Amino acid sequence: MAKKPEPGQTVVAQNRKARHNYFIEETFEAGLSLTGTEVKSLRGGRSTIAESYVTAIEGEAWLVNATIPEYSSGNRNNHEPRRPRKLLLHRSQVNKLIGAIQRQGRTVVPLQVYFNEKGRAKLEIALALGKKAHDKRATIKERDWQRQRSRLLNRT
């Protein structure tokens, strides 16, 4: 089940398929290095992170393939919608993520983009392990059983 947003957070985009396709092991909160028109477009709530992922380029973490559409009132200095965006993390967190990607075969997927209480754009990312088809079926079976069990307990 999806995690509820904390009070004071404004969720802009969610990756709903991430919890279906991956076992989430650990989550991190990362800042995003954005331009002004990107922030204005995000405040409009029209971005997608469904097909995006985090990769390491020259020892830094980058968000790749996320779409933030151009700001409608922007001028010729508007941003490119699918450009790679730098993630702002502590060095130890970056090293942990890079090590897990390279040595353990893990994936780093974005879960949601939101604005925190201070109005800063943040990205919740997760260190994840991909599910196989039988794992997905087992998860669905377990969820259905929990739902059915709760219905049976509520009847009595």
Secondary structure, 3 states (H helix, E strand, C coil): CCCCCCCCCEEEEECCCHHHHEEEEEEEEEEECCCHHHHHHHHCCCCECCCCEEEEECCEEEEECCECCCCCCCCCCCCCCCCCEEEECCHHHHHHHHHHHHHCCCEEEEEEEEECCCCCEEEEEEEEEECCHHHHHHHHHHHHHHHHHHHHHHHC
